[in-house]
């Protein structure tokens, strides 16, 4: 399951194919934008949106089971962004990221198949190893993530089974609930609710479940 901008996909596709697609032969689901979204590193964290995504090329490379392409400029203004800001990344971008993860997983759930193994990844990930076989064999009530720090879990990649990844991908549905409810700590500051910070939200979401969170040995 791939979500978000397809930035750098020409550079990362071969590693995905070598370490994930060829060994596992998975069905692929993509929920992306009509532009590539290449980042420009500056203090304003701006994103270049001028280059249009070659959707035909994406389909030819990935051969997705389902793909949805949205217009970035039309959707972004409709996303709630009035949460308290706790990071340099615009709040709308964070909400939009989790929205895309959720919608990409909804494409998977449209299938009648209940997949034994589900991996969610960003399109710009450069894989360096296959997913360890012992991790694939132990997915019951477990989600594998790149790190298991006390406060943050990044969204680069995550995997589990049908049930655990359905939960993993549902952060977007819970943002308002988490933001308005309990007390958490973000950047060493206590605030009401879980701040709208990408890695903090995912950490909060997973730790509120009864899932076992395991740090994967997958390299990327």
Protein Blocks (a to p, Z undefined) as FASTA:
>chain_A
ZZdjfehklmmmmmmmmmmmmmnopacdddddfbeoiacddfkopacfkbccdfklmmmm
nopabdcdddfklmmmmpcckbccfbfbdfklmmmmmmmmmmmmmmmmmpmbdcfbdcdd
dfkbccfbdcdfklmmmmghpacdfbdcfkbccfkbccddfklmmmmmmmmmmmmmmmmm
cccdeehiacedjdddfklmmmmmmmmpccdcdddfbdZZ
